[in-house]
Amino acid sequence: MDKQWFAVRTKARREEEAMRHFLRQGFEGYLPRTLVRCCRAGKVRWEVRPYFPGYLFLHLARSERRWTTIRSTIGAVGAVHFGSHYPPVPGLLIQMLKDRENEDGLIELDRRPTQVFRPGEQVKVFSGPMQGVEGVFESMRGEDRVIVLLTWLSRQVRAELPVDKVVAVS
């Protein structure tokens, strides 16, 4: 059987719903998902979201390429196309995405800090409202925050900052 993968555009934040309806109709599909850092009401959470927001993939045989059916599926907008040409997605790309999934079926992005600091190490804020202020690394707060003693206005002030806004001073 000559099956190929095709990208399907979905309505905003309705990828899961569209995928459910495609599966219910007998289509074979793939919706790559990942964990995304979200901030709401001052709280940081990790939420499962589509790896490609607004898209999913269908594995279709020539006889299953019913573009009108695909376009009219709840939650879907239609297959990606250029005029009357519906370009297939390379199967190798889909396999590479699947190979990156963990045991929960999620594609893992690197959530660890890009730099690990030692207590007492000199650091500098490189972006944001405190850009350019130097200080001393004190400790980590969770996976994505650091506690730093900043030298600001001739005194040391303890501040909690995102780890990706601080660099070590060489």
CNS distance restraints for C-alpha pairs under 8 A (distance, minus, plus):
assign (resid   1 and name CA) (resid  61 and name CA) 6.83 0.50 0.50
assign (resid   2 and name CA) (resid  61 and name CA) 5.65 0.50 0.50
assign (resid   2 and name CA) (resid  62 and name CA) 7.01 0.50 0.50
assign (resid   3 and name CA) (resid  59 and name CA) 6.13 0.50 0.50
assign (resid   3 and name CA) (resid  60 and name CA) 5.06 0.50 0.50
assign (resid   3 and name CA) (resid  61 and name CA) 4.17 0.50 0.50
assign (resid   3 and name CA) (resid  62 and name CA) 6.92 0.50 0.50
assign (resid   4 and name CA) (resid  59 and name CA) 5.41 0.50 0.50
assign (resid   4 and name CA) (resid  60 and name CA) 5.43 0.50 0.50
assign (resid   4 and name CA) (resid  61 and name CA) 6.50 0.50 0.50
assign (resid   4 and name CA) (resid  88 and name CA) 6.17 0.50 0.50
assign (resid   4 and name CA) (resid  89 and name CA) 7.30 0.50 0.50
assign (resid   4 and name CA) (resid  90 and name CA) 7.81 0.50 0.50
assign (resid   4 and name CA) (resid  91 and name CA) 7.08 0.50 0.50
assign (resid   5 and name CA) (resid  57 and name CA) 6.33 0.50 0.50
assign (resid   5 and name CA) (resid  58 and name CA) 5.49 0.50 0.50
assign (resid   5 and name CA) (resid  59 and name CA) 4.35 0.50 0.50
assign (resid   5 and name CA) (resid  60 and name CA) 6.22 0.50 0.50
assign (resid   5 and name CA) (resid  88 and name CA) 5.52 0.50 0.50
assign (resid   5 and name CA) (resid  89 and name CA) 5.16 0.50 0.50
assign (resid   5 and name CA) (resid  90 and name CA) 6.86 0.50 0.50
assign (resid   5 and name CA) (resid  91 and name CA) 6.40 0.50 0.50
assign (resid   6 and name CA) (resid  57 and name CA) 5.49 0.50 0.50
assign (resid   6 and name CA) (resid  58 and name CA) 5.33 0.50 0.50
assign (resid   6 and name CA) (resid  59 and name CA) 6.47 0.50 0.50
assign (resid   6 and name CA) (resid  60 and name CA) 7.34 0.50 0.50
assign (resid   6 and name CA) (resid  79 and name CA) 6.99 0.50 0.50
assign (resid   6 and name CA) (resid  80 and name CA) 7.45 0.50 0.50
assign (resid   6 and name CA) (resid  86 and name CA) 7.64 0.50 0.50
assign (resid   6 and name CA) (resid  87 and name CA) 6.98 0.50 0.50
assign (resid   6 and name CA) (resid  88 and name CA) 4.89 0.50 0.50
assign (resid   6 and name CA) (resid  89 and name CA) 5.35 0.50 0.50
assign (resid   7 and name CA) (resid  55 and name CA) 6.56 0.50 0.50
assign (resid   7 and name CA) (resid  56 and name CA) 5.89 0.50 0.50
assign (resid   7 and name CA) (resid  57 and name CA) 4.62 0.50 0.50
assign (resid   7 and name CA) (resid  58 and name CA) 6.57 0.50 0.50
assign (resid   7 and name CA) (resid  79 and name CA) 5.88 0.50 0.50
assign (resid   7 and name CA) (resid  80 and name CA) 5.65 0.50 0.50
assign (resid   7 and name CA) (resid  88 and name CA) 7.45 0.50 0.50
assign (resid   7 and name CA) (resid  89 and name CA) 6.70 0.50 0.50
assign (resid   8 and name CA) (resid  55 and name CA) 5.52 0.50 0.50
assign (resid   8 and name CA) (resid  56 and name CA) 5.36 0.50 0.50
assign (resid   8 and name CA) (resid  57 and name CA) 5.78 0.50 0.50
assign (resid   8 and name CA) (resid  58 and name CA) 7.11 0.50 0.50
assign (resid   8 and name CA) (resid  76 and name CA) 7.26 0.50 0.50
assign (resid   8 and name CA) (resid  77 and name CA) 7.42 0.50 0.50
assign (resid   8 and name CA) (resid  78 and name CA) 5.60 0.50 0.50
assign (resid   8 and name CA) (resid  79 and name CA) 4.09 0.50 0.50
assign (resid   8 and name CA) (resid  80 and name CA) 5.58 0.50 0.50
assign (resid   9 and name CA) (resid  54 and name CA) 5.69 0.50 0.50
assign (resid   9 and name CA) (resid  55 and name CA) 4.65 0.50 0.50
assign (resid   9 and name CA) (resid  56 and name CA) 6.76 0.50 0.50
assign (resid   9 and name CA) (resid  76 and name CA) 6.16 0.50 0.50
assign (resid   9 and name CA) (resid  77 and name CA) 5.36 0.50 0.50
assign (resid   9 and name CA) (resid  78 and name CA) 5.49 0.50 0.50
assign (resid   9 and name CA) (resid  79 and name CA) 5.91 0.50 0.50
assign (resid   9 and name CA) (resid  80 and name CA) 6.34 0.50 0.50
assign (resid  10 and name CA) (resid  14 and name CA) 6.41 0.50 0.50
assign (resid  10 and name CA) (resid  15 and name CA) 5.81 0.50 0.50
assign (resid  10 and name CA) (resid  18 and name CA) 6.93 0.50 0.50
assign (resid  10 and name CA) (resid  54 and name CA) 4.93 0.50 0.50
assign (resid  10 and name CA) (resid  55 and name CA) 5.58 0.50 0.50
assign (resid  10 and name CA) (resid  56 and name CA) 7.39 0.50 0.50
assign (resid  10 and name CA) (resid  75 and name CA) 5.78 0.50 0.50
assign (resid  10 and name CA) (resid  76 and name CA) 4.12 0.50 0.50
assign (resid  10 and name CA) (resid  77 and name CA) 4.98 0.50 0.50
assign (resid  10 and name CA) (resid  78 and name CA) 7.05 0.50 0.50
assign (resid  11 and name CA) (resid  15 and name CA) 7.10 0.50 0.50
assign (resid  11 and name CA) (resid  54 and name CA) 6.32 0.50 0.50
assign (resid  11 and name CA) (resid  75 and name CA) 5.47 0.50 0.50
assign (resid  11 and name CA) (resid  76 and name CA) 5.71 0.50 0.50
assign (resid  11 and name CA) (resid  77 and name CA) 6.02 0.50 0.50
assign (resid  12 and name CA) (resid  53 and name CA) 7.82 0.50 0.50
assign (resid  12 and name CA) (resid  54 and name CA) 5.86 0.50 0.50
assign (resid  13 and name CA) (resid  53 and name CA) 7.31 0.50 0.50
assign (resid  13 and name CA) (resid  54 and name CA) 6.75 0.50 0.50
assign (resid  14 and name CA) (resid  18 and name CA) 6.20 0.50 0.50
assign (resid  14 and name CA) (resid  54 and name CA) 7.56 0.50 0.50
assign (resid  14 and name CA) (resid  75 and name CA) 5.48 0.50 0.50
assign (resid  14 and name CA) (resid  76 and name CA) 7.83 0.50 0.50
assign (resid  15 and name CA) (resid  19 and name CA) 6.12 0.50 0.50
assign (resid  15 and name CA) (resid  31 and name CA) 7.67 0.50 0.50
assign (resid  15 and name CA) (resid  50 and name CA) 7.42 0.50 0.50
assign (resid  15 and name CA) (resid  53 and name CA) 7.62 0.50 0.50
assign (resid  15 and name CA) (resid  54 and name CA) 6.31 0.50 0.50
assign (resid  15 and name CA) (resid  55 and name CA) 6.72 0.50 0.50
assign (resid  15 and name CA) (resid  56 and name CA) 6.80 0.50 0.50
assign (resid  15 and name CA) (resid  75 and name CA) 6.81 0.50 0.50
assign (resid  15 and name CA) (resid  76 and name CA) 7.71 0.50 0.50
assign (resid  16 and name CA) (resid  20 and name CA) 6.22 0.50 0.50
assign (resid  16 and name CA) (resid  31 and name CA) 7.78 0.50 0.50
assign (resid  17 and name CA) (resid  21 and name CA) 6.43 0.50 0.50
assign (resid  17 and name CA) (resid  74 and name CA) 7.36 0.50 0.50
assign (resid  17 and name CA) (resid  75 and name CA) 5.95 0.50 0.50
assign (resid  18 and name CA) (resid  22 and name CA) 6.20 0.50 0.50
assign (resid  18 and name CA) (resid  73 and name CA) 6.87 0.50 0.50
assign (resid  18 and name CA) (resid  74 and name CA) 5.75 0.50 0.50
assign (resid  18 and name CA) (resid  75 and name CA) 4.41 0.50 0.50
assign (resid  18 and name CA) (resid  76 and name CA) 5.59 0.50 0.50
assign (resid  19 and name CA) (resid  23 and name CA) 6.13 0.50 0.50
assign (resid  19 and name CA) (resid  29 and name CA) 6.94 0.50 0.50
assign (resid  19 and name CA) (resid  30 and name CA) 7.88 0.50 0.50
assign (resid  19 and name CA) (resid  31 and name CA) 7.28 0.50 0.50
assign (resid  19 and name CA) (resid  56 and name CA) 7.45 0.50 0.50
assign (resid  20 and name CA) (resid  24 and name CA) 6.12 0.50 0.50
assign (resid  21 and name CA) (resid  25 and name CA) 6.29 0.50 0.50
assign (resid  21 and name CA) (resid  73 and name CA) 6.76 0.50 0.50
assign (resid  21 and name CA) (resid  74 and name CA) 6.63 0.50 0.50
assign (resid  22 and name CA) (resid  26 and name CA) 6.56 0.50 0.50
assign (resid  22 and name CA) (resid  27 and name CA) 5.41 0.50 0.50
assign (resid  22 and name CA) (resid  28 and name CA) 7.58 0.50 0.50
assign (resid  22 and name CA) (resid  29 and name CA) 7.29 0.50 0.50
assign (resid  22 and name CA) (resid  70 and name CA) 7.93 0.50 0.50
assign (resid  22 and name CA) (resid  73 and name CA) 7.12 0.50 0.50
assign (resid  23 and name CA) (resid  27 and name CA) 5.11 0.50 0.50
assign (resid  23 and name CA) (resid  28 and name CA) 6.31 0.50 0.50
assign (resid  23 and name CA) (resid  29 and name CA) 6.89 0.50 0.50
assign (resid  27 and name CA) (resid  58 and name CA) 6.94 0.50 0.50
assign (resid  27 and name CA) (resid  59 and name CA) 7.32 0.50 0.50
assign (resid  27 and name CA) (resid  60 and name CA) 7.40 0.50 0.50
assign (resid  27 and name CA) (resid  64 and name CA) 7.96 0.50 0.50
assign (resid  28 and name CA) (resid  58 and name CA) 5.83 0.50 0.50
assign (resid  28 and name CA) (resid  59 and name CA) 5.40 0.50 0.50
assign (resid  28 and name CA) (resid  60 and name CA) 7.25 0.50 0.50
assign (resid  29 and name CA) (resid  56 and name CA) 7.40 0.50 0.50
assign (resid  29 and name CA) (resid  57 and name CA) 5.54 0.50 0.50
assign (resid  29 and name CA) (resid  58 and name CA) 4.30 0.50 0.50
assign (resid  29 and name CA) (resid  59 and name CA) 5.88 0.50 0.50
assign (resid  30 and name CA) (resid  56 and name CA) 6.16 0.50 0.50
assign (resid  30 and name CA) (resid  57 and name CA) 5.09 0.50 0.50
assign (resid  30 and name CA) (resid  58 and name CA) 6.35 0.50 0.50
assign (resid  30 and name CA) (resid  59 and name CA) 7.99 0.50 0.50
assign (resid  31 and name CA) (resid  50 and name CA) 6.86 0.50 0.50
assign (resid  31 and name CA) (resid  51 and name CA) 7.91 0.50 0.50
assign (resid  31 and name CA) (resid  55 and name CA) 7.75 0.50 0.50
assign (resid  31 and name CA) (resid  56 and name CA) 4.95 0.50 0.50
assign (resid  31 and name CA) (resid  57 and name CA) 6.35 0.50 0.50
assign (resid  32 and name CA) (resid  50 and name CA) 5.94 0.50 0.50
assign (resid  32 and name CA) (resid  51 and name CA) 5.41 0.50 0.50
assign (resid  32 and name CA) (resid  52 and name CA) 7.26 0.50 0.50
assign (resid  32 and name CA) (resid  56 and name CA) 7.43 0.50 0.50
assign (resid  32 and name CA) (resid  97 and name CA) 7.24 0.50 0.50
assign (resid  32 and name CA) (resid  98 and name CA) 7.70 0.50 0.50
assign (resid  32 and name CA) (resid 106 and name CA) 7.10 0.50 0.50
assign (resid  32 and name CA) (resid 107 and name CA) 7.04 0.50 0.50
assign (resid  33 and name CA) (resid  48 and name CA) 6.52 0.50 0.50
assign (resid  33 and name CA) (resid  49 and name CA) 5.51 0.50 0.50
assign (resid  33 and name CA) (resid  50 and name CA) 4.25 0.50 0.50
assign (resid  33 and name CA) (resid  51 and name CA) 4.69 0.50 0.50
assign (resid  33 and name CA) (resid  52 and name CA) 7.82 0.50 0.50
assign (resid  33 and name CA) (resid 105 and name CA) 7.44 0.50 0.50
assign (resid  33 and name CA) (resid 106 and name CA) 5.23 0.50 0.50
assign (resid  33 and name CA) (resid 107 and name CA) 6.04 0.50 0.50
assign (resid  34 and name CA) (resid  48 and name CA) 5.56 0.50 0.50
assign (resid  34 and name CA) (resid  49 and name CA) 5.56 0.50 0.50
assign (resid  34 and name CA) (resid  50 and name CA) 6.15 0.50 0.50
assign (resid  34 and name CA) (resid  51 and name CA) 5.48 0.50 0.50
assign (resid  34 and name CA) (resid 106 and name CA) 4.87 0.50 0.50
assign (resid  34 and name CA) (resid 107 and name CA) 4.89 0.50 0.50
assign (resid  34 and name CA) (resid 108 and name CA) 6.14 0.50 0.50
assign (resid  34 and name CA) (resid 109 and name CA) 7.32 0.50 0.50
assign (resid  35 and name CA) (resid  46 and name CA) 5.85 0.50 0.50
assign (resid  35 and name CA) (resid  47 and name CA) 5.32 0.50 0.50
assign (resid  35 and name CA) (resid  48 and name CA) 4.59 0.50 0.50
assign (resid  35 and name CA) (resid  49 and name CA) 6.12 0.50 0.50
assign (resid  35 and name CA) (resid 106 and name CA) 7.16 0.50 0.50
assign (resid  35 and name CA) (resid 107 and name CA) 7.68 0.50 0.50
assign (resid  35 and name CA) (resid 108 and name CA) 7.10 0.50 0.50
assign (resid  35 and name CA) (resid 109 and name CA) 7.52 0.50 0.50
assign (resid  36 and name CA) (resid  46 and name CA) 5.38 0.50 0.50
assign (resid  36 and name CA) (resid  47 and name CA) 5.34 0.50 0.50
assign (resid  36 and name CA) (resid  48 and name CA) 6.32 0.50 0.50
assign (resid  36 and name CA) (resid  49 and name CA) 6.44 0.50 0.50
assign (resid  37 and name CA) (resid  44 and name CA) 6.80 0.50 0.50
assign (resid  37 and name CA) (resid  45 and name CA) 5.82 0.50 0.50
assign (resid  37 and name CA) (resid  46 and name CA) 4.60 0.50 0.50
assign (resid  37 and name CA) (resid  47 and name CA) 6.54 0.50 0.50
assign (resid  38 and name CA) (resid  44 and name CA) 5.67 0.50 0.50
assign (resid  38 and name CA) (resid  45 and name CA) 5.24 0.50 0.50
assign (resid  38 and name CA) (resid  46 and name CA) 5.93 0.50 0.50
assign (resid  38 and name CA) (resid  47 and name CA) 6.81 0.50 0.50
assign (resid  39 and name CA) (resid  43 and name CA) 5.43 0.50 0.50
assign (resid  39 and name CA) (resid  44 and name CA) 4.51 0.50 0.50
assign (resid  39 and name CA) (resid  45 and name CA) 6.34 0.50 0.50
assign (resid  40 and name CA) (resid  44 and name CA) 6.64 0.50 0.50
assign (resid  40 and name CA) (resid  45 and name CA) 7.97 0.50 0.50
assign (resid  49 and name CA) (resid  53 and name CA) 7.57 0.50 0.50
assign (resid  50 and name CA) (resid  54 and name CA) 7.80 0.50 0.50
assign (resid  50 and name CA) (resid  55 and name CA) 7.98 0.50 0.50
assign (resid  51 and name CA) (resid 107 and name CA) 7.58 0.50 0.50
assign (resid  52 and name CA) (resid  56 and name CA) 7.44 0.50 0.50
assign (resid  60 and name CA) (resid  64 and name CA) 5.48 0.50 0.50
assign (resid  60 and name CA) (resid  65 and name CA) 6.16 0.50 0.50
assign (resid  61 and name CA) (resid  65 and name CA) 6.69 0.50 0.50
assign (resid  66 and name CA) (resid  70 and name CA) 6.35 0.50 0.50
assign (resid  67 and name CA) (resid  71 and name CA) 5.96 0.50 0.50
assign (resid  67 and name CA) (resid  78 and name CA) 7.15 0.50 0.50
assign (resid  67 and name CA) (resid  79 and name CA) 6.84 0.50 0.50
assign (resid  68 and name CA) (resid  72 and name CA) 6.12 0.50 0.50
assign (resid  68 and name CA) (resid  78 and name CA) 7.98 0.50 0.50
assign (resid  69 and name CA) (resid  73 and name CA) 6.25 0.50 0.50
assign (resid  70 and name CA) (resid  76 and name CA) 7.18 0.50 0.50
assign (resid  70 and name CA) (resid  78 and name CA) 5.86 0.50 0.50
assign (resid  70 and name CA) (resid  79 and name CA) 6.96 0.50 0.50
assign (resid  71 and name CA) (resid  76 and name CA) 6.02 0.50 0.50
assign (resid  71 and name CA) (resid  77 and name CA) 5.40 0.50 0.50
assign (resid  71 and name CA) (resid  78 and name CA) 3.94 0.50 0.50
assign (resid  71 and name CA) (resid  79 and name CA) 6.81 0.50 0.50
assign (resid  72 and name CA) (resid  76 and name CA) 6.89 0.50 0.50
assign (resid  72 and name CA) (resid  77 and name CA) 7.40 0.50 0.50
assign (resid  72 and name CA) (resid  78 and name CA) 7.48 0.50 0.50
assign (resid  73 and name CA) (resid  77 and name CA) 7.93 0.50 0.50
assign (resid  79 and name CA) (resid  86 and name CA) 7.28 0.50 0.50
assign (resid  80 and name CA) (resid  86 and name CA) 6.33 0.50 0.50
assign (resid  80 and name CA) (resid  87 and name CA) 7.46 0.50 0.50
assign (resid  81 and name CA) (resid  85 and name CA) 5.54 0.50 0.50
assign (resid  81 and name CA) (resid  86 and name CA) 4.39 0.50 0.50
assign (resid  81 and name CA) (resid  87 and name CA) 6.50 0.50 0.50
assign (resid  82 and name CA) (resid  86 and name CA) 6.47 0.50 0.50
assign (resid  82 and name CA) (resid  87 and name CA) 7.89 0.50 0.50
assign (resid  89 and name CA) (resid  93 and name CA) 7.29 0.50 0.50
assign (resid  89 and name CA) (resid  94 and name CA) 7.79 0.50 0.50
assign (resid  90 and name CA) (resid  94 and name CA) 6.95 0.50 0.50
assign (resid  91 and name CA) (resid  95 and name CA) 6.19 0.50 0.50
assign (resid  92 and name CA) (resid  96 and name CA) 6.06 0.50 0.50
assign (resid  93 and name CA) (resid  97 and name CA) 6.33 0.50 0.50
assign (resid  94 and name CA) (resid  98 and name CA) 6.26 0.50 0.50
assign (resid  95 and name CA) (resid  99 and name CA) 6.05 0.50 0.50
assign (resid  96 and name CA) (resid 100 and name CA) 6.48 0.50 0.50
assign (resid  97 and name CA) (resid 101 and name CA) 6.87 0.50 0.50
assign (resid  97 and name CA) (resid 107 and name CA) 7.21 0.50 0.50
assign (resid  98 and name CA) (resid 107 and name CA) 7.75 0.50 0.50
assign (resid 100 and name CA) (resid 106 and name CA) 7.98 0.50 0.50
assign (resid 100 and name CA) (resid 107 and name CA) 5.47 0.50 0.50
assign (resid 100 and name CA) (resid 108 and name CA) 6.91 0.50 0.50
assign (resid 101 and name CA) (resid 105 and name CA) 5.15 0.50 0.50
assign (resid 101 and name CA) (resid 106 and name CA) 4.89 0.50 0.50
assign (resid 101 and name CA) (resid 107 and name CA) 4.30 0.50 0.50
assign (resid 101 and name CA) (resid 108 and name CA) 6.52 0.50 0.50
assign (resid 102 and name CA) (resid 106 and name CA) 5.49 0.50 0.50
assign (resid 102 and name CA) (resid 107 and name CA) 6.34 0.50 0.50
assign (resid 102 and name CA) (resid 108 and name CA) 6.79 0.50 0.50
assign (resid 111 and name CA) (resid 143 and name CA) 7.79 0.50 0.50
assign (resid 112 and name CA) (resid 143 and name CA) 6.62 0.50 0.50
assign (resid 112 and name CA) (resid 144 and name CA) 7.50 0.50 0.50
assign (resid 113 and name CA) (resid 143 and name CA) 7.12 0.50 0.50
assign (resid 113 and name CA) (resid 144 and name CA) 6.60 0.50 0.50
assign (resid 113 and name CA) (resid 163 and name CA) 6.51 0.50 0.50
assign (resid 113 and name CA) (resid 164 and name CA) 7.06 0.50 0.50
assign (resid 114 and name CA) (resid 164 and name CA) 7.48 0.50 0.50
assign (resid 115 and name CA) (resid 167 and name CA) 7.73 0.50 0.50
assign (resid 117 and name CA) (resid 121 and name CA) 6.65 0.50 0.50
assign (resid 117 and name CA) (resid 137 and name CA) 6.89 0.50 0.50
assign (resid 117 and name CA) (resid 168 and name CA) 7.38 0.50 0.50
assign (resid 118 and name CA) (resid 137 and name CA) 6.96 0.50 0.50
assign (resid 118 and name CA) (resid 138 and name CA) 7.91 0.50 0.50
assign (resid 118 and name CA) (resid 139 and name CA) 7.96 0.50 0.50
assign (resid 119 and name CA) (resid 136 and name CA) 7.68 0.50 0.50
assign (resid 119 and name CA) (resid 137 and name CA) 5.44 0.50 0.50
assign (resid 119 and name CA) (resid 138 and name CA) 5.00 0.50 0.50
assign (resid 119 and name CA) (resid 139 and name CA) 6.26 0.50 0.50
assign (resid 120 and name CA) (resid 136 and name CA) 5.51 0.50 0.50
assign (resid 120 and name CA) (resid 137 and name CA) 5.44 0.50 0.50
assign (resid 120 and name CA) (resid 138 and name CA) 6.21 0.50 0.50
assign (resid 121 and name CA) (resid 136 and name CA) 5.58 0.50 0.50
assign (resid 121 and name CA) (resid 137 and name CA) 5.39 0.50 0.50
assign (resid 121 and name CA) (resid 168 and name CA) 7.20 0.50 0.50
assign (resid 122 and name CA) (resid 134 and name CA) 7.31 0.50 0.50
assign (resid 122 and name CA) (resid 135 and name CA) 5.87 0.50 0.50
assign (resid 122 and name CA) (resid 136 and name CA) 4.70 0.50 0.50
assign (resid 122 and name CA) (resid 137 and name CA) 6.36 0.50 0.50
assign (resid 122 and name CA) (resid 168 and name CA) 6.01 0.50 0.50
assign (resid 122 and name CA) (resid 169 and name CA) 5.54 0.50 0.50
assign (resid 123 and name CA) (resid 134 and name CA) 5.81 0.50 0.50
assign (resid 123 and name CA) (resid 135 and name CA) 5.41 0.50 0.50
assign (resid 123 and name CA) (resid 136 and name CA) 5.71 0.50 0.50
assign (resid 123 and name CA) (resid 137 and name CA) 6.30 0.50 0.50
assign (resid 123 and name CA) (resid 166 and name CA) 6.49 0.50 0.50
assign (resid 123 and name CA) (resid 167 and name CA) 5.48 0.50 0.50
assign (resid 123 and name CA) (resid 168 and name CA) 4.29 0.50 0.50
assign (resid 123 and name CA) (resid 169 and name CA) 5.04 0.50 0.50
assign (resid 124 and name CA) (resid 131 and name CA) 7.84 0.50 0.50
assign (resid 124 and name CA) (resid 132 and name CA) 6.23 0.50 0.50
assign (resid 124 and name CA) (resid 133 and name CA) 5.79 0.50 0.50
assign (resid 124 and name CA) (resid 134 and name CA) 4.30 0.50 0.50
assign (resid 124 and name CA) (resid 135 and name CA) 6.18 0.50 0.50
assign (resid 124 and name CA) (resid 166 and name CA) 5.65 0.50 0.50
assign (resid 124 and name CA) (resid 167 and name CA) 5.46 0.50 0.50
assign (resid 124 and name CA) (resid 168 and name CA) 6.29 0.50 0.50
assign (resid 124 and name CA) (resid 169 and name CA) 6.20 0.50 0.50
assign (resid 125 and name CA) (resid 130 and name CA) 6.32 0.50 0.50
assign (resid 125 and name CA) (resid 131 and name CA) 5.02 0.50 0.50
assign (resid 125 and name CA) (resid 132 and name CA) 5.46 0.50 0.50
assign (resid 125 and name CA) (resid 133 and name CA) 5.59 0.50 0.50
assign (resid 125 and name CA) (resid 134 and name CA) 6.43 0.50 0.50
assign (resid 125 and name CA) (resid 165 and name CA) 5.78 0.50 0.50
assign (resid 125 and name CA) (resid 166 and name CA) 4.57 0.50 0.50
assign (resid 125 and name CA) (resid 167 and name CA) 6.51 0.50 0.50
assign (resid 126 and name CA) (resid 130 and name CA) 7.93 0.50 0.50
assign (resid 126 and name CA) (resid 131 and name CA) 4.94 0.50 0.50
assign (resid 126 and name CA) (resid 132 and name CA) 5.80 0.50 0.50
assign (resid 126 and name CA) (resid 165 and name CA) 5.77 0.50 0.50
assign (resid 126 and name CA) (resid 166 and name CA) 5.91 0.50 0.50
assign (resid 126 and name CA) (resid 167 and name CA) 6.82 0.50 0.50
assign (resid 127 and name CA) (resid 131 and name CA) 4.63 0.50 0.50
assign (resid 127 and name CA) (resid 132 and name CA) 7.58 0.50 0.50
assign (resid 127 and name CA) (resid 165 and name CA) 5.70 0.50 0.50
assign (resid 127 and name CA) (resid 166 and name CA) 7.87 0.50 0.50
assign (resid 128 and name CA) (resid 165 and name CA) 7.42 0.50 0.50
assign (resid 133 and name CA) (resid 150 and name CA) 6.75 0.50 0.50
assign (resid 133 and name CA) (resid 151 and name CA) 6.82 0.50 0.50
assign (resid 133 and name CA) (resid 152 and name CA) 6.82 0.50 0.50
assign (resid 134 and name CA) (resid 150 and name CA) 5.80 0.50 0.50
assign (resid 134 and name CA) (resid 151 and name CA) 5.93 0.50 0.50
assign (resid 134 and name CA) (resid 152 and name CA) 7.94 0.50 0.50
assign (resid 135 and name CA) (resid 148 and name CA) 6.38 0.50 0.50
assign (resid 135 and name CA) (resid 149 and name CA) 5.27 0.50 0.50
assign (resid 135 and name CA) (resid 150 and name CA) 3.93 0.50 0.50
assign (resid 135 and name CA) (resid 151 and name CA) 5.30 0.50 0.50
assign (resid 135 and name CA) (resid 156 and name CA) 7.86 0.50 0.50
assign (resid 136 and name CA) (resid 148 and name CA) 5.59 0.50 0.50
assign (resid 136 and name CA) (resid 149 and name CA) 5.08 0.50 0.50
assign (resid 136 and name CA) (resid 150 and name CA) 6.39 0.50 0.50
assign (resid 137 and name CA) (resid 146 and name CA) 7.52 0.50 0.50
assign (resid 137 and name CA) (resid 147 and name CA) 6.50 0.50 0.50
assign (resid 137 and name CA) (resid 148 and name CA) 4.58 0.50 0.50
assign (resid 137 and name CA) (resid 149 and name CA) 6.43 0.50 0.50
assign (resid 138 and name CA) (resid 146 and name CA) 7.59 0.50 0.50
assign (resid 138 and name CA) (resid 147 and name CA) 5.46 0.50 0.50
assign (resid 138 and name CA) (resid 148 and name CA) 5.25 0.50 0.50
assign (resid 138 and name CA) (resid 149 and name CA) 6.70 0.50 0.50
assign (resid 139 and name CA) (resid 146 and name CA) 5.89 0.50 0.50
assign (resid 139 and name CA) (resid 147 and name CA) 5.21 0.50 0.50
assign (resid 139 and name CA) (resid 148 and name CA) 7.17 0.50 0.50
assign (resid 140 and name CA) (resid 144 and name CA) 7.80 0.50 0.50
assign (resid 140 and name CA) (resid 145 and name CA) 6.03 0.50 0.50
assign (resid 140 and name CA) (resid 146 and name CA) 4.43 0.50 0.50
assign (resid 140 and name CA) (resid 147 and name CA) 6.03 0.50 0.50
assign (resid 141 and name CA) (resid 145 and name CA) 4.96 0.50 0.50
assign (resid 141 and name CA) (resid 146 and name CA) 5.31 0.50 0.50
assign (resid 141 and name CA) (resid 147 and name CA) 6.60 0.50 0.50
assign (resid 141 and name CA) (resid 160 and name CA) 7.97 0.50 0.50
assign (resid 142 and name CA) (resid 146 and name CA) 7.97 0.50 0.50
assign (resid 144 and name CA) (resid 162 and name CA) 5.84 0.50 0.50
assign (resid 144 and name CA) (resid 163 and name CA) 5.36 0.50 0.50
assign (resid 144 and name CA) (resid 164 and name CA) 7.66 0.50 0.50
assign (resid 145 and name CA) (resid 160 and name CA) 6.52 0.50 0.50
assign (resid 145 and name CA) (resid 161 and name CA) 5.48 0.50 0.50
assign (resid 145 and name CA) (resid 162 and name CA) 4.47 0.50 0.50
assign (resid 145 and name CA) (resid 163 and name CA) 4.94 0.50 0.50
assign (resid 146 and name CA) (resid 160 and name CA) 5.57 0.50 0.50
assign (resid 146 and name CA) (resid 161 and name CA) 5.41 0.50 0.50
assign (resid 146 and name CA) (resid 162 and name CA) 6.25 0.50 0.50
assign (resid 146 and name CA) (resid 163 and name CA) 5.54 0.50 0.50
assign (resid 147 and name CA) (resid 158 and name CA) 6.79 0.50 0.50
assign (resid 147 and name CA) (resid 159 and name CA) 5.69 0.50 0.50
assign (resid 147 and name CA) (resid 160 and name CA) 4.59 0.50 0.50
assign (resid 147 and name CA) (resid 161 and name CA) 6.58 0.50 0.50
assign (resid 148 and name CA) (resid 158 and name CA) 5.70 0.50 0.50
assign (resid 148 and name CA) (resid 159 and name CA) 5.35 0.50 0.50
assign (resid 148 and name CA) (resid 160 and name CA) 6.39 0.50 0.50
assign (resid 148 and name CA) (resid 161 and name CA) 7.53 0.50 0.50
assign (resid 149 and name CA) (resid 156 and name CA) 5.75 0.50 0.50
assign (resid 149 and name CA) (resid 157 and name CA) 5.36 0.50 0.50
assign (resid 149 and name CA) (resid 158 and name CA) 4.43 0.50 0.50
assign (resid 149 and name CA) (resid 159 and name CA) 6.27 0.50 0.50
assign (resid 150 and name CA) (resid 155 and name CA) 7.95 0.50 0.50
assign (resid 150 and name CA) (resid 156 and name CA) 5.30 0.50 0.50
assign (resid 150 and name CA) (resid 157 and name CA) 5.12 0.50 0.50
assign (resid 150 and name CA) (resid 158 and name CA) 6.18 0.50 0.50
assign (resid 150 and name CA) (resid 159 and name CA) 6.83 0.50 0.50
assign (resid 151 and name CA) (resid 155 and name CA) 5.46 0.50 0.50
assign (resid 151 and name CA) (resid 156 and name CA) 4.56 0.50 0.50
assign (resid 151 and name CA) (resid 157 and name CA) 6.42 0.50 0.50
assign (resid 152 and name CA) (resid 156 and name CA) 6.16 0.50 0.50
assign (resid 152 and name CA) (resid 157 and name CA) 6.71 0.50 0.50
assign (resid 161 and name CA) (resid 165 and name CA) 7.03 0.50 0.50
assign (resid 161 and name CA) (resid 166 and name CA) 7.74 0.50 0.50
assign (resid 162 and name CA) (resid 166 and name CA) 7.40 0.50 0.50
